[in-house]
Amino acid sequence: MTAPMHETAADTEAPVEPVGDGGAVKVEGRSPGRIAWNRLKRDKLAVAGGAIVLVLILVAVFAPVISALTGQSPDERHEDLIDPLFSTPIGSLGGISGDHWLGVEPVSGRDILARIVYGARVSMLVGFLSAVVAVIAGTILGTLAGYFGGWLDALISRVMDMLLAFPQLLFIISLIAVMPNNLLGLTGTGVRLLVMILVIGFFGWPYIGRIVRGQVLSLREREYIEAARSLGAGRLYILRKELLPNLIAPITVYMTLMIPTNILTEAALSFLGVGVKPPTASWGSMLSDAVTYYETDPMYMIIPGVAIFITVLAFNLFGDGVRDALDPKGTR
């Protein structure tokens, strides 16, 4: 009894095929998911963004393989490739060569390509997992607030307002500064990653919670919900079978748009020196180190900056395409 998705006239036309000699036709129906997929495929920018996102995910997952193929390690130092007087790479464009495709870092001489590849792991890990934490918390609390209403809605709504007004970045900085080096079996960088994922997700759930609450407030008055109640369906059944399936589309859209924001937050924290610890590779920490050498070695700043730009742009293009595909009337 779930509500159907919005459909345009062009999308609802089902293809027909002749059957037999009598000229009869066979009508092929299409599910809402297939209709949304067809819309998404027609959006070239969204497809391009999705392809880049897929490549970035594969790069993050297979970072050790890529590093092995290039013959470079993210922590291996090549000080013989550094000018001892200026501490900058020998050669043009930051030391780009056949062995080092994107050049090497100043002072240490570490391979930038290997650092970029391993930095993608940190960005994707924090971006995805913190979005998952936010979606789970926001969906649960937003659904409870919208469906039950009353004092529970008022309490959850005030908590969301408080968290939205809270200085997230300052809180993460102060929290990481006092965290122990050992926590839940993790040490050093692992502790910082865990804290960033949990705190970014904690401060991100009100955004999802507000969207879910608004959707539930609208859906709970629909005819199919009233029909389920009249048939004796309990609250748990209505929440699980009637409301949650109709929340998948908006949740998916806002999750795809939340991931690039989380990636930027991680990069900002690493840039400020409270993200992952060196020598763990991070795009934000690479930008922070590049500030000193932006005049003598601009490639060291350009390469991680371009990596962040492409990643965030790809996720935003893909997220916009998913939003238009799942709710085409929402942008009109």
C-alpha positions in Angstrom: 0.0 0.0 0.0 3.0 2.3 -0.4 2.4 5.5 -2.3 3.6 5.7 -5.9 6.4 8.0 -7.0 5.8 11.1 -9.1 5.7 10.2 -12.8 5.7 12.5 -15.9 3.6 11.7 -19.0 6.7 10.6 -20.9 7.8 8.3 -18.2 4.5 6.5 -17.7 4.2 5.5 -21.4 5.0 1.8 -21.4 6.6 0.3 -24.5 4.3 -2.0 -26.5 5.2 -5.0 -28.6 3.1 -6.8 -31.2 2.0 -10.3 -30.2 0.9 -12.9 -32.7 -0.8 -12.3 -36.0 -3.9 -10.7 -34.7 -2.2 -7.3 -34.1 -2.6 -7.5 -30.3 -0.1 -5.7 -28.3 1.7 -6.6 -25.1 2.0 -3.7 -22.6 5.2 -3.8 -20.5 4.9 -2.1 -17.2 7.8 -0.3 -15.5 8.5 -0.1 -11.8 9.2 3.3 -10.1 12.9 2.3 -9.7 13.2 1.6 -13.4 11.5 4.9 -14.3 14.0 6.8 -12.0 16.9 4.9 -13.6 15.8 5.9 -17.1 15.6 9.5 -16.0 19.0 9.3 -14.4 20.6 7.9 -17.6 19.3 10.8 -19.6 21.2 13.3 -17.3 24.7 13.3 -18.9 26.2 15.4 -16.1 24.9 13.1 -13.4 26.2 10.0 -15.3 29.6 11.6 -15.6 29.6 12.5 -11.9 28.5 9.0 -11.0 31.3 7.5 -13.1 33.9 9.7 -11.4 32.5 8.8 -8.0 32.8 5.1 -8.9 36.4 5.6 -10.1 37.3 7.4 -6.8 35.8 4.6 -4.8 37.8 2.0 -6.7 41.0 4.1 -6.3 40.4 4.3 -2.5 39.7 0.5 -2.2 42.6 -0.6 -4.4 45.1 2.1 -3.2 47.7 -0.6 -2.2 47.4 -2.2 -5.7 47.8 1.1 -7.5 50.8 2.0 -5.3 52.4 -1.4 -6.1 51.9 -0.9 -9.8 53.6 2.5 -9.8 56.4 1.1 -7.6 56.0 3.9 -5.0 55.0 3.9 -1.4 53.2 6.8 0.3 55.8 6.9 3.1 59.0 6.2 1.2 61.3 9.2 1.2 63.4 10.3 -1.8 65.6 13.0 -0.4 68.0 12.6 -3.3 65.3 14.2 -5.5 65.2 17.4 -3.3 67.3 20.5 -3.8 69.3 20.7 -0.5 69.3 24.5 -0.7 65.6 25.3 -1.3 64.1 22.0 0.0 62.0 21.8 -3.2 61.9 19.0 -5.8 64.6 19.0 -8.5 63.2 19.5 -12.0 60.2 21.2 -13.4 56.6 20.9 -12.3 57.4 19.7 -8.8 59.7 16.8 -10.0 57.3 15.1 -12.4 59.0 12.3 -14.1 58.5 8.8 -15.4 58.9 7.4 -11.9 56.9 10.0 -10.2 53.9 10.9 -12.4 52.6 13.7 -10.2 56.0 14.7 -8.7 57.3 14.5 -5.2 56.8 16.5 -2.0 59.2 19.2 -0.9 61.6 18.3 1.9 60.7 14.6 2.2 60.5 13.6 -1.5 57.5 11.3 -1.0 55.6 10.4 -4.1 52.5 12.7 -4.5 50.5 10.2 -6.6 50.8 7.5 -3.9 49.9 10.2 -1.2 46.8 11.3 -3.3 45.7 7.7 -3.7 45.9 6.9 0.0 44.5 10.3 0.9 41.3 9.2 -1.1 40.9 6.4 1.4 40.7 8.8 4.3 38.3 11.2 2.6 36.0 8.4 1.3 36.0 6.6 4.7 35.1 9.7 6.7 32.7 11.0 4.1 30.7 7.7 3.7 30.7 6.5 7.3 29.8 9.8 8.8 26.9 10.1 6.3 25.7 6.7 7.4 25.8 7.7 11.0 23.8 10.8 10.2 21.3 9.0 8.1 20.6 6.3 10.7 20.2 8.7 13.6 18.3 11.3 11.5 15.9 8.7 10.0 15.0 7.1 13.4 14.6 10.4 15.3 12.9 12.3 12.4 10.4 9.4 11.9 9.6 9.3 15.6 9.1 13.1 15.8 6.9 13.2 12.7 4.8 10.2 13.4 4.1 10.5 17.1 4.1 14.3 17.4 3.3 15.9 20.8 6.0 16.3 23.4 8.3 13.9 21.6 8.2 16.0 18.4 8.8 19.1 20.5 11.8 17.6 22.3 13.5 16.2 19.2 12.9 19.4 17.2 14.5 21.5 20.0 17.5 19.2 20.1 17.8 19.6 16.3 17.7 23.4 16.5 20.3 23.3 19.3 22.7 21.1 17.3 22.2 23.1 14.1 23.3 26.3 16.0 26.3 24.6 17.7 29.8 25.4 16.4 30.6 21.9 15.0 34.2 22.6 13.8 35.3 24.1 17.1 33.8 21.2 19.0 35.6 18.6 16.9 38.9 20.5 17.4 38.5 20.7 21.1 37.4 17.1 21.4 40.2 15.6 19.3 42.7 17.7 21.4 41.7 15.9 24.6 41.1 12.4 23.2 43.4 9.6 24.4 45.8 7.9 22.0 44.2 4.6 22.8 40.4 4.1 22.5 38.4 0.9 21.8 41.5 -0.9 20.6 42.4 1.9 18.2 45.5 4.0 18.4 46.7 7.3 16.9 45.1 7.9 13.5 42.5 5.3 14.1 41.2 7.2 17.1 41.1 10.5 15.2 39.2 8.8 12.3 36.7 7.3 14.7 36.1 10.7 16.5 35.7 12.5 13.2 33.2 10.0 11.8 31.1 10.0 15.0 31.1 13.7 15.6 30.5 14.7 12.0 27.7 12.2 11.8 26.3 13.4 15.1 26.1 17.0 14.0 24.9 16.0 10.5 21.8 14.0 11.6 19.6 17.1 12.2 19.7 17.9 8.5 18.4 14.5 7.6 16.0 14.5 10.7 14.3 17.7 9.5 13.7 16.3 6.0 12.4 13.0 7.3 10.2 14.7 9.9 8.6 16.8 7.2 8.0 13.9 4.9 6.5 11.8 7.7 4.1 14.6 8.7 2.9 14.6 5.2 2.7 10.9 4.7 1.0 10.0 7.9 -2.2 11.8 6.7 -2.3 9.9 3.3 -5.2 7.6 2.5 -3.1 4.4 2.4 -1.9 5.1 6.0 -5.5 5.6 7.1 -6.5 2.4 5.3 -3.8 0.5 7.1 -5.0 1.8 10.5 -8.6 0.9 9.6 -7.4 -2.7 8.9 -5.9 -2.9 12.3 -2.2 -2.4 11.5 -0.1 -1.5 14.4 2.3 1.5 14.7 5.4 -0.6 14.1 3.9 -2.2 11.0 2.9 1.2 9.6 6.4 2.6 10.3 8.2 -0.3 8.8 6.0 -1.2 5.9 4.2 2.0 4.9 6.4 5.0 5.9 10.0 3.8 5.6 9.7 2.6 2.0 8.5 6.1 1.0 11.4 7.7 2.7 14.1 5.9 0.8 14.1 8.4 -2.1 14.6 11.6 0.0 17.1 9.9 2.3 19.1 8.7 -0.7 19.2 12.1 -2.2 20.3 13.9 0.9 22.9 11.3 1.7 24.6 11.7 -1.7 24.6 15.5 -1.1 25.9 15.1 2.5 29.0 13.0 1.5 30.9 15.9 -0.3 30.2 18.2 2.7 31.7 15.6 5.0 34.7 15.2 2.8 35.3 19.0 2.9 34.9 18.9 6.7 37.6 16.2 7.0 39.9 18.2 4.6 39.4 21.3 6.7 40.2 19.5 10.0 43.3 17.9 8.5 44.3 21.3 7.1 44.0 22.8 10.6 46.2 19.9 12.0 43.5 18.1 14.0 42.7 15.5 11.4 44.7 12.4 10.8 48.2 12.3 12.1 51.3 12.3 9.8 52.6 10.4 8.0 49.1 9.1 7.1 48.2 10.7 3.8 45.4 13.3 3.7 44.4 15.8 1.1 43.8 18.5 3.7 47.2 18.0 5.4 48.9 18.1 2.0 47.3 21.5 1.4 48.4 22.7 4.8 52.0 21.6 4.1 51.8 23.2 0.6 51.1 26.7 2.0 54.8 27.1 2.8 55.9 26.2 -0.8 53.1 27.6 -3.0 55.5 30.1 -4.6 58.4 27.8 -5.2 56.4 24.6 -5.8 52.8 25.4 -6.8 52.1 21.9 -8.1 52.2 20.6 -4.5 49.2 22.8 -3.8 47.4 22.4 -7.1 47.3 18.6 -7.2 45.5 17.9 -3.8 43.3 21.0 -4.4 42.2 19.6 -7.8 41.6 16.2 -6.2 39.2 17.8 -3.6 37.5 19.9 -6.2 36.9 17.0 -8.6 35.6 14.8 -5.8 33.2 17.3 -4.4 32.0 18.4 -7.8 31.4 14.7 -8.9 29.4 14.0 -5.8 27.3 17.1 -6.2 26.5 16.4 -9.9 25.6 12.9 -9.1 23.5 13.9 -6.1 21.6 16.5 -8.2 20.9 13.9 -10.8 19.6 11.4 -8.3 17.3 14.1 -6.8 15.9 15.0 -10.2 15.4 11.3 -11.1 13.6 10.4 -7.9 11.5 13.6 -7.7 11.3 15.3 -11.1 8.5 17.6 -9.9 10.6 18.8 -6.9 12.7 21.2 -9.2 9.7 22.7 -11.1 
